[in-house]
Amino acid sequence: MRFWNVMVAGMILAAGPVTGAGGATWRVERDGSGDFTTLQPALDACAAGDTVLIGPGEYPEMTPQYLPNAGGWLDISGLVKDPDLTLIGSGPDDTIVGPAAYAGRESKAIAFDLSGDLRIENLTLRNSGNGIWLDYGRLFVEGCHFLGNETGIGWYSSGEGGGVWNSHFHSTILYNHGITLLGTGTGIVIEGCTLEVSSLLFHAVQGVVVQGCDLFDGGLGVQLQGGAAIEFHGCRIYDKTGVGIGMVPGYSRAVIQDCEISGGMDAVNVTGYGNELVVTNSILTGGSRSVVKLDNPGPANIRYSELHKGSSDIIVLCSQYDDTGGVSHDFRGNYWGTTNPDQIAEWIWDRHDDPVWANAEVLYTPFATGDTDLVIALSPIDPEILIPACGGSFQYDASIENNTAGDIVADLAIEAVMPDGTSYPVMTLPGVLLAGASVRTRIGIVQEVPAAAPAGAYTYRVSASLGDTLLVDAGEFPFEKQGGAVAASGDLRWPVIGWEEESEDRPSLPEGSLAFVLHEAVPNPFNPTTTVAFDLPAPETVSLLVFDVKGRLVRTLLDRQTFPQGRHEVRWDGRDQAGGQAASGTYFFRLEGGGRGRTTRGVLLK
């Protein structure tokens, strides 16, 4: 069954429709100064691409309209009969569409069952089964209020794009949803919204991003089902009597980053085989049952987060049946409120407590509290690291300070947190001896990023742990990888050079020798020419390529040419391979040779 609804809004201009390149503009004014005084006649007059401006006032009128995909004849305030319309109100406090009292589950404030786009801005949609009901089209909502609806927005999406921005949802109807998003749609954004006593429900949709939203009061925060794949960034879910984020059976995936989530029962509840949960850099606060409940899911990955116990004595509650196979849930590197591994073990219910019903194991290495014995500091040479689609590298300095008087033997782990929240293990250095009251420094560490790495935002992290029970400290910094056709496949290795050097300075070379280095373009920015220099420690066959920010090859400056040891310079005249002038923008210079690669960037100005 599908649930949905839509609404309208307006402003005040001169009388009569105004026709422009984007279609006609119609005015709805309650005082009679516009083209219409009620909404439906204005929508009946529209053609594709028109705009309806709805002036201040209440528009409670509903008329029977036929919607075959919603069950037949229904009471609707505004049925949109043409694609690509825009409805704009005078503000959500001034323009109000919908009946004065709740009109029942089947009523709609705004309905749209065509392909194409519908844009709705700056109005309130109220007291209907659906504030907005949308079937198959794309929806763009900005600055609206949804009050007293059973479902604020019911959207069956079958395409790509659309979203809801800076809108408020509130309803006292039992089990109401602020947004119900169903279908095969992808790439939808929900940003900057507040949902009071209202929840989010996702079924099957993929690649949905929820960011900067607050959900509070009521029973449920968010539910995923039917294979939905949702990312949450910078959201807060609090004062819920039930579950903050719940996943029911259906191979769904939730990625949670930089969020604060609490629940009266559980902060997060994952039920059903095949569901995936990834949480990083978030704060989870439990309730009467647990912080995280894992009932027969796939392996969960919750790392570098805070786990705060609620009224229950359980933080992680596992149940995993034999027929679904034993799994390991990765809870390493979290803050548990204690460094005592025995205490943490008491807060975890897994196969060590009940091997029959809890055939799963929780792996954990908690953060220390207070002043740490070891302090890791990372300093990237370029504070804004942008790796082109063709792959590249960055450099950073690292230090590990031992604040104690005695020696410490620690295990170091280097990892890249991928755009989807999962971690890629770059390197492990077990049994590193850190002398007491000293600082170990590594200068000019080089990290290669392969072309096959997915595009998006990354976190690069170095952590130190003592055995398998205590994560002492971690340092990190962000970087970004561009996308492009060349990044679709290939070598996924992430070579790193410089961590295992014993020198406290840059790796030493024989006197007079050079490292394999690609220098910054000079001048930079440039117009239209610049010079790129590179150093070779020995005779080498190299290529020097120029890529744009989308990873497309613009120019081959050197193609497998052999040079002697020393410094060499190559001039680029700002032209592409065909001799045409390259457009203004950022370009990447890529030096390749001997299985190594270095990347710098320059900006062409005109």
JOVEN-V129051 format. One record per backbone hydrogen bond with DSSP energy under -1.0 kcal/mol. NH is the residue of the N-H (numbers start at 1). CO is the residue of the C=O. If there is no record, write none. Layout:
NH	CO
NH	CO
//
This chain:
5	132
6	110
6	132
10	54
18	25
20	23
23	20
25	18
26	51
28	53
29	36
32	29
35	27
36	27
43	39
44	40
45	41
49	83
50	47
51	24
52	86
53	26
54	88
55	28
57	94
59	96
63	76
65	74
67	72
70	67
72	67
74	65
76	63
77	108
78	109
80	111
84	117
86	50
87	119
88	9
88	52
89	121
91	122
94	91
95	91
96	57
97	124
98	59
103	127
107	104
108	75
109	130
110	131
111	78
112	133
118	138
119	85
120	140
121	87
122	142
124	95
125	145
126	97
127	147
130	107
131	151
132	152
133	110
134	154
135	112
136	156
138	116
140	118
141	163
142	120
143	165
145	123
146	168
147	125
148	170
150	128
151	129
152	177
153	178
154	132
155	180
156	134
157	182
161	186
163	139
164	189
165	141
166	191
168	144
169	194
170	146
176	173
177	150
178	199
179	199
180	153
181	201
182	155
184	157
185	157
186	159
189	162
190	209
191	164
192	211
194	167
195	214
196	169
197	216
200	221
201	179
202	223
203	181
204	225
206	185
208	229
209	188
210	231
211	190
212	233
214	193
215	236
216	195
217	238
221	243
222	244
223	200
224	246
225	202
229	205
230	253
231	208
232	255
233	210
234	257
236	213
237	260
238	215
241	218
242	219
244	266
245	267
246	222
247	269
248	224
253	228
254	276
255	230
256	278
257	232
258	280
260	235
261	283
262	237
263	285
264	240
265	242
266	242
267	291
268	291
269	245
270	293
271	247
272	295
275	272
276	252
278	254
279	301
280	256
281	303
283	259
284	306
285	261
286	308
287	265
287	290
288	264
289	265
290	265
291	315
292	315
293	268
294	317
295	270
296	319
298	275
301	277
302	330
303	279
306	282
307	335
308	284
312	287
315	347
316	347
317	292
318	349
319	294
320	357
324	321
325	322
329	361
330	300
331	363
333	365
335	305
344	340
345	341
346	342
347	343
349	316
351	360
353	350
354	350
358	354
359	320
360	358
361	327
363	329
367	334
375	401
377	399
379	397
381	395
387	480
391	388
392	449
394	447
396	445
397	379
398	442
399	377
400	440
401	375
402	438
403	373
408	434
410	432
411	465
412	429
413	463
414	427
415	461
416	424
417	459
418	422
421	418
424	416
426	414
427	414
429	412
432	410
434	408
437	404
440	400
442	398
445	396
446	497
447	394
448	495
449	392
453	450
456	481
458	479
459	417
460	477
461	415
462	475
463	413
464	473
465	411
466	470
469	466
470	466
471	366
472	464
473	464
475	462
477	460
479	458
480	385
481	456
482	387
487	484
488	485
497	446
513	510
517	515
517	535
519	533
522	531
526	603
530	572
531	522
532	570
534	568
535	517
536	566
540	563
542	561
543	592
544	558
545	590
546	555
547	588
548	552
551	548
554	546
555	546
557	544
558	544
561	542
563	540
566	536
568	534
570	532
572	530
576	580
577	554
579	576
582	574
585	604
587	602
588	547
589	600
590	545
591	598
592	543
593	596
596	593
598	591
600	589
602	587
604	585
605	526
//
